[in-house]
């Protein structure tokens, strides 16, 4: 009974526009908003460095402890796990709101097969176009050479690349699509303004790759927003994004230096 009285005495938080804006800014500052600022700084550094963008490299999934595979693995798993903390925060905030956690944005196990099927089709459609756009942008000097992985040849290399791809997809689609659009809708933004904001944010934290990375991901972001509005679920988008990254990471690991059309650094 005493515990019940204490619980009853806790004030119920009202989701005013001020609270929603503050919450949204804090979540972005802890996740993809911070990544966007870091990406902008990296892009400015690349622009002011001698040589064109095409002669420089943007490296992903590199070794954290060269020559020490077990320590390296520990750092890789630590980085993947901690990167998911903002998603846990979003789930907590949606639970406190009474929206049912991540179910509110369609990231749950209610429709696994439709999510998998739709995501696979989206990945197939975007993947080929995205690769062609990257190759053109890199050859034209508008993009850095993207090195998706530079991990040592150890037994955990491919599992870590797959986990990294899944982590990227969950963080980006839950936050920059599901959560962001929900909060902007609650703040009274128009669908068009929300689409532009989400897609520009997605492009901005890929700016470290160059102008091509910014434009390509911005277009992909707009497509993902349209699909989310239609389906009401980020599940298919997470599947699509994960498949795109898995193919990019593992494909580069298998093909780099063995085919002439794939830029390497």
C-alpha positions in Angstrom: 0.0 0.0 0.0 2.9 2.4 0.8 4.5 1.7 -2.5 1.2 2.4 -4.2 0.8 5.7 -2.5 4.4 6.7 -3.6 3.6 5.7 -7.2 0.4 7.7 -7.1 2.3 10.7 -5.9 4.6 10.7 -8.9 3.6 13.5 -11.3 2.6 12.3 -14.8 4.7 14.0 -17.4 2.8 16.0 -19.9 4.1 15.8 -23.5 4.0 19.5 -24.3 5.6 20.8 -27.4 8.5 22.1 -25.3 9.1 18.6 -23.8 8.9 16.9 -27.2 11.4 19.3 -28.7 13.8 19.0 -25.9 13.5 15.2 -25.9 14.0 15.0 -29.6 17.1 17.3 -29.6 18.6 15.3 -26.7 18.1 11.9 -28.5 19.6 13.3 -31.7 22.5 14.9 -29.8 23.3 11.5 -28.4 23.1 9.7 -31.7 22.7 10.7 -35.3 22.7 14.4 -34.8 26.2 14.2 -33.3 27.2 11.9 -36.2 26.0 14.6 -38.6 28.2 17.2 -37.0 31.2 14.9 -36.9 30.6 14.1 -40.6 30.5 17.7 -41.5 33.8 18.4 -39.8 35.3 15.3 -41.5 34.0 16.6 -44.9 35.5 20.0 -44.4 38.8 18.4 -43.5 38.7 16.3 -46.7 37.9 19.4 -48.8 40.8 21.4 -47.4 43.3 18.5 -47.6 45.6 18.5 -50.7 44.2 16.3 -53.5 40.7 15.7 -54.7 38.0 13.8 -52.8 38.4 10.9 -55.1 42.0 10.5 -54.0 41.0 10.2 -50.3 39.4 7.4 -48.4 36.5 7.1 -45.9 37.2 4.0 -43.8 34.5 2.0 -42.0 34.8 -1.0 -39.7 38.5 -0.8 -39.1 40.6 -2.6 -36.5 40.5 -1.1 -32.9 43.5 -3.0 -31.7 45.8 -4.1 -34.5 47.7 -7.3 -33.9 45.6 -8.1 -30.8 42.6 -10.0 -32.2 40.9 -10.8 -28.9 41.2 -7.2 -27.6 40.1 -6.1 -31.1 37.0 -8.3 -30.9 36.1 -6.9 -27.4 36.3 -3.3 -28.8 34.2 -4.2 -31.8 31.5 -5.7 -29.7 31.6 -2.9 -27.2 31.2 -0.3 -30.1 28.3 -2.2 -31.6 26.5 -2.6 -28.2 26.9 1.0 -27.0 25.8 2.3 -30.4 22.4 0.7 -29.7 21.9 2.6 -26.4 20.0 5.5 -28.1 17.6 3.0 -29.5 17.0 1.6 -26.0 16.4 5.2 -24.9 13.8 5.7 -27.6 12.1 2.5 -26.6 12.0 3.8 -23.0 10.6 7.1 -24.0 7.9 5.6 -26.1 7.0 3.2 -23.2 6.7 6.2 -20.8 4.5 7.9 -23.4 2.2 4.9 -23.3 2.7 4.1 -26.9 4.0 0.5 -26.4 7.7 1.1 -26.9 9.2 0.3 -30.3 5.9 -1.3 -31.4 4.7 2.2 -31.9 7.1 2.6 -34.9 6.6 -0.9 -36.2 9.8 -2.5 -34.9 8.6 -5.7 -33.4 7.9 -9.4 -34.3 4.3 -9.1 -35.3 4.9 -9.3 -39.0 8.3 -11.0 -39.6 7.7 -12.4 -43.0 6.1 -9.4 -44.7 8.9 -7.3 -43.2 11.5 -9.6 -44.6 9.9 -9.8 -48.0 9.4 -6.1 -48.4 12.8 -5.3 -47.1 14.5 -7.7 -49.5 12.7 -6.1 -52.4 13.6 -2.6 -51.3 17.2 -3.6 -50.9 17.3 -5.2 -54.3 15.9 -2.0 -55.9 18.1 0.5 -54.1 21.3 -1.6 -54.0 22.0 -1.7 -57.7 21.1 2.0 -58.3 23.1 3.0 -55.2 26.2 1.2 -56.3 26.0 2.7 -59.8 25.6 6.2 -58.3 28.6 5.7 -56.0 30.9 4.5 -58.8 29.9 7.5 -60.9 30.3 10.0 -58.0 33.7 8.5 -57.0 35.0 8.5 -60.6 33.8 12.1 -61.0 35.7 13.3 -57.9 32.6 14.1 -55.9 33.1 11.3 -53.4 35.8 9.8 -51.3 36.7 6.2 -51.9 34.6 4.3 -49.4 36.4 1.4 -47.7 33.6 -0.5 -46.0 35.9 -2.7 -44.0 39.6 -3.1 -43.2 39.5 -5.7 -40.5 42.2 -8.3 -40.1 41.7 -11.8 -41.5 40.4 -13.4 -38.2 37.6 -15.9 -37.5 35.3 -13.2 -36.2 35.6 -10.8 -39.2 32.4 -11.7 -41.0 30.2 -12.1 -37.9 31.3 -8.7 -36.7 30.6 -7.1 -40.1 27.1 -8.6 -40.1 26.5 -7.4 -36.5 27.8 -3.9 -37.5 25.4 -3.8 -40.5 22.4 -4.8 -38.3 23.4 -2.2 -35.7 23.6 0.5 -38.3 20.2 -0.3 -39.7 18.4 -0.5 -36.4 19.8 2.8 -35.1 19.2 4.7 -38.3 15.7 3.5 -39.2 14.3 3.5 -35.6 15.6 7.0 -34.9 15.7 8.9 -38.2 12.5 7.5 -39.5 10.2 6.0 -36.9 11.0 8.1 -33.8 11.8 11.4 -35.7 8.6 11.3 -37.8 6.5 10.5 -34.8 7.8 13.4 -32.8 7.6 15.8 -35.8 4.0 14.7 -36.4 3.2 15.4 -32.7 4.7 18.8 -33.1 2.4 19.6 -36.0 4.9 19.5 -38.8 3.6 18.9 -42.3 4.5 15.5 -44.0 6.6 17.3 -46.5 8.6 19.1 -43.9 9.1 15.9 -42.0 10.3 14.1 -45.1 12.8 16.8 -46.0 14.1 16.9 -42.4 14.5 13.1 -42.1 16.2 12.7 -45.5 18.5 15.7 -45.1 19.6 14.4 -41.7 20.3 11.0 -43.2 22.4 12.6 -45.9 24.2 14.8 -43.5 25.7 12.0 -41.3 26.9 10.4 -44.5 28.7 13.6 -45.7 32.0 12.2 -44.6 31.8 10.1 -47.7 31.6 13.2 -49.9 28.9 14.9 -51.9 27.8 11.7 -53.5 27.3 10.1 -50.2 25.2 13.0 -49.0 23.0 13.1 -52.1 22.6 9.3 -52.4 21.6 8.8 -48.8 19.3 11.8 -48.9 17.4 10.3 -51.8 17.3 6.9 -50.1 16.0 8.6 -46.9 13.2 10.2 -48.9 12.2 6.8 -50.3 12.3 5.3 -46.9 10.0 8.0 -45.4 7.5 7.4 -48.2 7.5 3.7 -47.6 7.2 4.1 -43.8 4.2 6.4 -44.3 2.6 3.7 -46.5 3.4 0.7 -44.3 3.5 2.2 -40.9 6.5 0.1 -39.9 10.2 0.5 -39.8 10.7 -3.3 -39.8 11.0 -3.6 -43.6 13.4 -0.6 -43.6 15.6 -2.2 -41.0 15.7 -5.4 -43.1 16.5 -3.4 -46.3 19.2 -1.3 -44.7 20.8 -4.3 -43.0 20.9 -6.3 -46.3 22.4 -3.3 -48.1 25.2 -2.9 -45.5 25.9 -6.7 -45.3 26.3 -6.9 -49.0 28.6 -3.8 -49.0 30.7 -4.9 -46.1 31.1 -8.6 -47.1 31.2 -7.9 -50.8 34.1 -5.5 -50.4 35.9 -7.9 -48.2 35.6 -10.6 -50.9 36.1 -8.5 -54.0 38.6 -5.7 -53.1 41.7 -5.9 -55.2 40.2 -8.8 -57.3 38.0 -6.8 -59.6 38.9 -3.7 -61.6 35.6 -1.8 -61.2 35.7 -1.6 -57.4 37.6 1.4 -56.1 40.1 0.6 -53.3 42.4 2.6 -51.1 
